[in-house]
Amino acid sequence: MDSGYQELSNQFLQAAKLGKSRAISALIKFDRTLIDSIDQNNSNALMLAAGNGHVNTVELLIRLGVK
């Protein structure tokens, strides 16, 4: 994985963790493959958003196809 993609992936996961739905939407428009991102603990964006209580972000991620 190249460093540019890794940086985008990290931004996407951080946005999910913090409940930043607008950032998630913008990143997905730039690169749809980010929905498959996982962190070093094998957590995906949906897990991070749910684990931090971000209901609106969870709903967005489900609509975007994150499983």
N, C-alpha and C positions, 0 to 999 in steps of 0.2 A: 504494500500500500504506500503510495507516495505521500510525502509530508504535507502537501497542499490538501489532499483529501482527508488526511488524518486530522488536520486543523479544523476543517469544516465539520467533520464527524464529532470532534470534541466540543465545538461550539453548539452543534445540534443537541448533543446529550446534556450539556450544561443548561441550555435553554429549557429543555424538558424538566430537568431537576428543579429549576427555579420558576417554572410555570410561565415562561415567556412565549405565549402562543404566537404573537406577531413575528417574533424572531424565527420560530419554527416554520411558520408559513413561508417566510422569505427564503429561508435556507432550502426548503423542499422545492420551491419554484426554481431555485438555482441548480439543485441536484437531487432528483427524486430518489436516487439510490441511498440517500442518507437514512431512509426509513429502516434500513437493515443494520444500522450502527449499533455496536455494543461497546461497553467500557471494559476496563481491565478485570472487572468482577463478573463479566458476562451478563450484565444488566443492559436492557435496551431502554429506549426512550420512554416507552409505556410504563415499564417497571419504575423508572426514576420519577416520573410524574406522579404515578399513583402512590408510591412510597412517601412522597412529600405532600400529599393531599391536594394536588392541583387538578380538581375535577374537570374544569373547562379544558385544560390541556390534555387530559386523558381522553375526553370526548373528541377533541381535534385529532389526536394521534390515531384513534380508532377509525375515524372517517378517512384519514390519509392511508390507512391500511397497515399500520404497525400492529404486529401481533405479539 
